[in-house]
Amino acid sequence: MPAVTAPSRASRGASVMPDTPGWARWANDHRKWLFAAPAMAFVAALIIFPLAWTAYLSLTDSSGSVRAESEFIGFRNYLDVLSDTTRFWPAVGRTAAFTGVALFFEVVLGMAIALLLWRPFRGEKWVRVAILLPLVATPVAVGMMWRLIFDPNIGMANQVLGWVGIGPQPWLAGQHTALPTTIFIDIWQWTPMVVLILLAGLTSLSNEPQEAAMIDGASAWQRFRHVTLPLLMPTVIVAVLLRGIDALKTFDILYATKGRGGGSFHEVETLNVYAYGLSFDYNEYGLSSTVLILFFLIIIGLMWALTARRKKEAGR
Amino acid sequence: MGRRSKIGTSLAVVAAMTLSACGGGGDDSGASDTVRVTLVNHVWTENIRKALPEFEKQSGLKVEVTQLGEDQLSDQYNVKLNAGSSDIDVMMYRPLQEGRLFAKNKYLADLTDKAKESGDFDLGDFQEAPLSATSYEQKVVGIPIITEQQVLYYRKDLLEKSGFTAPPQTLDELKTQAAKIQADNPGVAGFVARTGKAAAVTQFSSFLFSFGGDFVDESGKSTVNSDAAKQAYAYYGGMLREHGPANISTDMSWSEAMAIFTQGQAAFYPEANSLYKNATDPAKSKVSETVGFAPFPAGPAGSKPYNVPSWGLAINDASKNQSNAWKFIEWAAGKEQTLEQQKAGVPGARTSVWENPEGIATYPKDMADAITVSLANGVGHDRPLVERVAQAREIVGQPIVDAITGKDAAASADTAHEAFQKFLDDEAR
């Protein structure tokens, strides 16, 4: 076989590089693959393999140890998980609530702060540093700090409420107040990131449309609503995309404040916390992989929807 | 055809070589002077680290210690042992929590011969219950190093102030005293205990046993909805609800509950004795001068606290340095070190150290007395003895948190019973 193909290759390469050896010519012909190969191998080893392995595990009844024998059970795990109304669906609900509420406040507050910081003022540097501080703190440390502040008996939050005559609140300890409290912590920590992104978008906007609107007599709100916001929309979508994916996957703050299982009543158990519990507490690797794959699909779906929206915005 | 069969044969040879290198007990194929030991944050670990240089000098080995918190330790094992990693030689583990699962997964090397052949080690010196907890299918797979008994921590000053001359003998008295002290001292809770669904199960177990119940009966059926169990759930939850700290969280493990007690905010606290240094050390505790210890109060079935091996040492089956790993265990769980540990306040699993007057001389007098009672009536488990302990604890712990938050404990126990029986059936399959 090689004897047949060789002449045609040789004749093709011969006019360009008459004396180069065969392997070099081959490499030259395939250089786009060759140069991309290390990156592709990296992606395959670190992303595709784990993903494929997780997908495979999700179709087995692997539990106890991943090295133990497991049986291929098709989509039974998926049916089990999707029909589980005690842990899975509540976790989906909490993930959606956590992400939705946190994201809403982060974007609204982030926008407000970014607009305030947009125009130069005295002491601007210090204000910026102060606002960005929560961003650089480690989430676990942040969780620990707020856990102390929100301690129902010795925490500062209840003391402060006491000064203004409001009775002590259970905060993280309460069955119904724990999730809102963790959302608050998330907002506190991550609004600065949204500020940063939006501020970058704002500074890149040109002044002319603003001035034109001003000359036409538009009020500040009208200028924001009809000039700044539409121009800033692609940046807003980037912020929502980045922060949204991150918020969906939040683990550290929840784990640091409520521990395994998201509390005794699973008050803050999101999909990520649930999947962690399934594999590290219950050693149910098959089920855990199923939850992770479903979670992955949800994230991909949302990302796709948002980027489609962004392309539409950009196309306008 | 010819080429393919050649490749096939060489693959088979490689596979066979790899397998033979991994298989078999007492693997020393990678013998090294460095023994890698993973330990948990515990008083025992602090003590052993201080004594390490002595061992290193004696044996010529180097010990590399990784020290982690309980949860992180558990996660670490889950990842590394699952992957068959050989970079842990000696592991500190919880025989009652992970022991069965690890043994079943063949993560733990068989130590039977090593332990029996070692002359000074004297396997017969270990108490029976702890050793049986570290054995699996008649093989010794771990060596118990720390035992725990539940005792009642209390505040002598508060008792005195409210006119009580002695700590409560019964659970009824405990309730009366807690109520009186709480009424006499605004801002101080009468009672505090672990409240986390899974964390509370072990401390709740003594209440369960003392009311005459257990998690599982002799035939392996769930009994968490027995009358005794329902009473125990209602009692434990009720005490925390009525006499516990205000705004009580249902996430407390020992560290949170201990903090409330050592900050002087509670009068009574049932907890494992192995943690008593947290309450008596003035650097950690505001009540170091006034803390007292009493035997677990008697319920309708008497005083039946647990007496369990909380931690053991084992060798990772995938370790290639098993002989040297055993040398470390032989020393760390040997008679001499166990006595040293016991003197430093860590209750051991060897009969000899309990018989030795030196072994209990350093304990507070009332603590030593309390332990004696626990050793006499103790129950050998503090959680359901199953493979998937974490899951079982969450199931049988649900009625505890339901009782704390004021839901119907009996109804919750019935629900838990159903779930637990299903879990047991599932595990038996």
Chai-1 contact restraints between the chains, C-beta under 6 A:
chainA,res_idxA,chainB,res_idxB,connection_type,confidence,min_distance_angstrom,max_distance_angstrom,comment,restraint_id
A,G64,B,N105,contact,1.0,0.0,6.0,A-B,restraint_1
A,S65,B,N82,contact,1.0,0.0,6.0,A-B,restraint_2
A,S65,B,N105,contact,1.0,0.0,6.0,A-B,restraint_3
A,V66,B,N82,contact,1.0,0.0,6.0,A-B,restraint_4
A,P152,B,N247,contact,1.0,0.0,6.0,A-B,restraint_5
A,N153,B,P245,contact,1.0,0.0,6.0,A-B,restraint_6
A,P168,B,N247,contact,1.0,0.0,6.0,A-B,restraint_7
A,P170,B,N247,contact,1.0,0.0,6.0,A-B,restraint_8
A,A173,B,S249,contact,1.0,0.0,6.0,A-B,restraint_9
A,G263,B,D251,contact,1.0,0.0,6.0,A-B,restraint_10
A,S264,B,G196,contact,1.0,0.0,6.0,A-B,restraint_11
A,S264,B,K197,contact,1.0,0.0,6.0,A-B,restraint_12
A,S264,B,T250,contact,1.0,0.0,6.0,A-B,restraint_13
A,S264,B,V401,contact,1.0,0.0,6.0,A-B,restraint_14
A,F280,B,D75,contact,1.0,0.0,6.0,A-B,restraint_15
A,F280,B,N78,contact,1.0,0.0,6.0,A-B,restraint_16
A,D281,B,A390,contact,1.0,0.0,6.0,A-B,restraint_17
A,Y282,B,Q391,contact,1.0,0.0,6.0,A-B,restraint_18
